[in-house]
Amino acid sequence: MDLNHVEASLCFPTFPRFCGQTFAEAHDKEVALACVRAYNDWMVEEWCGDSGGRLIPLCIIPLWDIDLAVAEIRRNAARGVKAVTFSEIPTHLGLPSIHSGYWDPFFAVCQETGTVVNMHIGSSSQMPARRAYDCGWQRRLYDAGYADVHWDASPTQRLIFLEETERAGAPYVGANFVGLLHAGPTVAAEGTPEQRARWLPPVLRGDEVWCQGFSEPGAGSDLASLRTKAVRDGDAYVVTGQKIWTSHAEVADWCELLVRTDPEAPSKHRGITWLAMPMDAPGITVRPLRTLAGSTEFAEVFLDEVRVPVENRVGDENDGWRVTMVTLSFERGTAFVGEVVACRRLLGELARTARKNGSWDDPVLRRRLGRLAAEFQALWRLVQANVSEAQATGGVPGAGGSVFKLHYSHARQELYEAAAAVLGPDALDLGRDWTLDRLSSLSYTIAAGTSQIQRNIVAERILGLPKGR
Ligand SMILES: Cc1cc2nc3c(=O)[nH]c(=O)nc-3n(C[C@H](O)[C@H](O)[C@H](O)COP(=O)(O)OP(=O)(O)OC[C@H]3O[C@@H](n4cnc5c(N)ncnc54)[C@H](O)[C@@H]3O)c2cc1C
């Protein structure tokens, strides 16, 4: 992949969606063309000066008319524009497919004028494109010297990094969620020096993506009931079974996998082992599952006598439940903290939209947004308290992560419900980020352990109430 595409895309991560959709769908094409040209004129003036190569001037085109699009590329290239945004899936806008000959003149003029085509892959529901974008961003962080913050820095420094990148509107970790935020931290905390050297640098460089193979049909909340079995055969485990809801499995290189190595163990928690499984091993079938929002971000994974080297085991054989608790404490305790900052930013945006569209006049809505602001402020303080505790106790977050996960997932859902009240009928428009994010917020009270399970943990481990059977 040409890295220039990523650079260009990072300049204006959300703008291409805006121009692609808003202008292409506009009824008055004359006005739409005037808008496109006005934007490009402003952009040439603002960015085509001497930025020392740090900025890539990026123009937009009238997507709806190929001749106008070609003319606009020529006009802008002559004035120093280096790149153009292009819709990743023109058919979504009712335009011919990228594979049809329709777009040939566009690609030809780009080639002739040296204009880089920036496909807006950042919001893609296509997982390979998503991976390319997320890993491209991670690579840039690595090259800029920021990647080490994930494991070499203290929990407090990591929190500051997450807060600042989120505040700056930097891209989300996306496909690197598992590798950076819970498999990587688990390997860092529990792996051998050889395992750390093998697996951590490629995650930091954005070269390798991890997925999580914990849940199974019949073993979600009751994870310790998992049945995928691993039988030792020489220097490998032979793994057979099925996983489900495996996020990013379609594009992952590695899977943090839980297997049953001792079916006779006196308790179901004791016969489990934590393995790192290479996703290209023979015997693995990944069947993507489509979500309500249209993406195939998770999958069913079928394992048929997959050989996983014994040296890929993290922790001892049958000691996997303890290692799993480390993984889950990172997943629930710190993996979502950057999102709290994002939610606070979104809340500010929502208040501004409400002021513009008049819904701010409703005192009930104002109170609702005010209460949410207080809720996210409290969540942020809770994050800080959890991180301070983790720092004092060796870096692994404690059961307080469940309090955070419980409150955060509900607050996030309330935020998007409030957004729907502010946006009115626009909240049903699937082309808008708000709408897709509202749909995905529904999954937050399920993923990484349901709210009921978090409540059980809080009751038993923090409040000391009797254990459920
Ligand atoms: C967006 C998303 C991404 C995910 N990504 C992954 C992934 O990458 N890897 C992975 O392994 N898994 C993943 N999961 C799966 C997730 O961990 C499980 O869905 C979750 O643990 C719940 O398990 P389940 O779906 O089997 O529901 P069940 O366990 O069958 O639960 C059904 C209902 O019963 C309730 N319940 C169950 N037991 C109890 C109890 N003891 N007390 C009270 N109530 C109870 C639950 O709260 C829930 O409401 C993902 C899920 C989502 C939504």
The ligand as a Tripos MOL2 file, in Angstrom:
@<TRIPOS>MOLECULE
LIG
   53    58     1     0     0
SMALL
NO_CHARGES

@<TRIPOS>ATOM
      1 C1        -19.2050   -5.9520   20.0550 C.3       1 LIG1
      2 C2        -18.7770   -7.2280   20.7020 C.ar      1 LIG1
      3 C3        -17.4710   -7.6590   20.5210 C.ar      1 LIG1
      4 C4        -17.0730   -8.8600   21.0920 C.ar      1 LIG1
      5 N1        -15.7860   -9.2670   20.8450 N.ar      1 LIG1
      6 C5        -15.3830  -10.4390   21.3530 C.ar      1 LIG1
      7 C6        -14.0720  -10.9210   21.0460 C.ar      1 LIG1
      8 O1        -13.2970  -10.2950   20.3150 O.2       1 LIG1
      9 N2        -13.7060  -12.1060   21.5500 N.ar      1 LIG1
     10 C7        -14.5160  -12.8400   22.3670 C.ar      1 LIG1
     11 O2        -14.0840  -13.8920   22.8200 O.2       1 LIG1
     12 N3        -15.7660  -12.4250   22.6640 N.ar      1 LIG1
     13 C8        -16.2160  -11.2440   22.1750 C.ar      1 LIG1
     14 N4        -17.4860  -10.8090   22.4430 N.ar      1 LIG1
     15 C9        -18.3760  -11.6860   23.1890 C.3       1 LIG1
     16 C10       -18.7250  -11.1980   24.5880 C.3       1 LIG1
     17 O3        -17.6400  -11.3330   25.4610 O.3       1 LIG1
     18 C11       -19.9360  -12.0360   25.0380 C.3       1 LIG1
     19 O4        -21.0160  -11.7370   24.1590 O.3       1 LIG1
     20 C12       -20.3420  -11.7370   26.4500 C.3       1 LIG1
     21 O5        -19.3650  -12.1880   27.3520 O.3       1 LIG1
     22 C13       -21.7070  -12.3860   26.7940 C.3       1 LIG1
     23 O6        -21.7180  -13.7310   26.4810 O.3       1 LIG1
     24 P1        -22.9010  -14.3610   25.6230 P.3       1 LIG1
     25 O7        -23.0830  -13.5300   24.4110 O.co2     1 LIG1
     26 O8        -22.5990  -15.8150   25.4600 O.co2     1 LIG1
     27 O9        -24.2130  -14.1770   26.5160 O.3       1 LIG1
     28 P2        -24.6890  -15.1080   27.7370 P.3       1 LIG1
     29 O10       -23.5130  -15.4240   28.5810 O.co2     1 LIG1
     30 O11       -25.4480  -16.2550   27.1700 O.co2     1 LIG1
     31 O12       -25.6370  -14.1550   28.5120 O.3       1 LIG1
     32 C14       -27.0100  -13.9570   28.1570 C.3       1 LIG1
     33 C15       -27.6420  -13.0690   29.2220 C.3       1 LIG1
     34 O13       -27.6400  -13.7340   30.5010 O.3       1 LIG1
     35 C16       -27.0370  -12.9320   31.4940 C.3       1 LIG1
     36 N5        -26.2650  -13.7500   32.4280 N.ar      1 LIG1
     37 C17       -25.4790  -14.7960   32.1210 C.ar      1 LIG1
     38 N6        -24.9140  -15.2870   33.2310 N.ar      1 LIG1
     39 C18       -25.3380  -14.5260   34.2610 C.ar      1 LIG1
     40 C19       -25.1040  -14.5430   35.6810 C.ar      1 LIG1
     41 N7        -24.2830  -15.4140   36.2440 N.pl3     1 LIG1
     42 N8        -25.7200  -13.6060   36.4350 N.ar      1 LIG1
     43 C20       -26.5620  -12.6930   35.8690 C.ar      1 LIG1
     44 N9        -26.8300  -12.6440   34.5490 N.ar      1 LIG1
     45 C21       -26.2320  -13.5510   33.7580 C.ar      1 LIG1
     46 C22       -26.0800  -12.0250   30.7040 C.3       1 LIG1
     47 O14       -25.8060  -10.8430   31.4130 O.3       1 LIG1
     48 C23       -26.8830  -11.7600   29.4230 C.3       1 LIG1
     49 O15       -27.7990  -10.7270   29.6300 O.3       1 LIG1
     50 C24       -17.9400   -9.6240   21.8840 C.ar      1 LIG1
     51 C25       -19.2540   -9.1830   22.0840 C.ar      1 LIG1
     52 C26       -19.6850   -8.0090   21.4870 C.ar      1 LIG1
     53 C27       -21.0960   -7.5720   21.6990 C.3       1 LIG1
@<TRIPOS>BOND
     1     1     2 1
     2     2     3 ar
     3     2    52 ar
     4     3     4 ar
     5     4     5 ar
     6     4    50 ar
     7     5     6 ar
     8     6     7 ar
     9     6    13 1
    10     7     8 2
    11     7     9 ar
    12     9    10 ar
    13    10    11 2
    14    10    12 ar
    15    12    13 ar
    16    13    14 ar
    17    14    15 1
    18    14    50 ar
    19    15    16 1
    20    16    17 1
    21    16    18 1
    22    18    19 1
    23    18    20 1
    24    20    21 1
    25    20    22 1
    26    22    23 1
    27    23    24 1
    28    24    25 2
    29    24    26 1
    30    24    27 1
    31    27    28 1
    32    28    29 2
    33    28    30 1
    34    28    31 1
    35    31    32 1
    36    32    33 1
    37    33    34 1
    38    33    48 1
    39    34    35 1
    40    35    36 1
    41    35    46 1
    42    36    37 ar
    43    36    45 ar
    44    37    38 ar
    45    38    39 ar
    46    39    40 ar
    47    39    45 ar
    48    40    41 1
    49    40    42 ar
    50    42    43 ar
    51    43    44 ar
    52    44    45 ar
    53    46    47 1
    54    46    48 1
    55    48    49 1
    56    50    51 ar
    57    51    52 ar
    58    52    53 1
@<TRIPOS>SUBSTRUCTURE
     1 LIG1         1 GROUP 0 **** ****
